[in-house]
Amino acid sequence: MEKIHLYDKILSPLLTEKTTNLSEQNKVVFKVPSSANKKNLKINIEKIFKVNVTKINIINKQNRTKLTRGKKVKVSGFKKAIVTLKKGQSIDLTTGV
């Protein structure tokens, strides 16, 4: 059985205009591996950032193709997790972990 590190379940935070608007509602968005599930994510986020997680929503973005300079380009899909924190708590993504 292989040992899994806490940071293996969180690839990176997603920082877009939409996700910064969600931060006003105590929500943080992370890019996670396709094998991640809600139970493991909750445990890992609580241990890493020392916050209380109340809810996790997982969205699976599908692969798609887009047209770039007249050529079809494949854009790979990914899985993202929207983590709702307890009221009054936050995660500062600018400091790094």
HELIX and SHEET records of a PDB file:
HELIX    1   1 LEU A    6  LYS A    9  5                                   4    
HELIX    2   2 GLU A   17  LEU A   22  1                                   6    
HELIX    3   3 SER A   23  GLN A   25  5                                   3    
HELIX    4   4 LYS A   38  PHE A   49  1                                  12    
SHEET    1   A 4 SER A  12  PRO A  13  0                                        
SHEET    2   A 4 LYS A  27  VAL A  32 -1                                        
SHEET    3   A 4 PHE A  78  LEU A  85 -1                                        
SHEET    4   A 4 VAL A  53  LYS A  61 -1                                        
SHEET    1   B 2 ARG A  64  THR A  68  0                                        
SHEET    2   B 2 LYS A  71  VAL A  75 -1                                        
END                                                                             
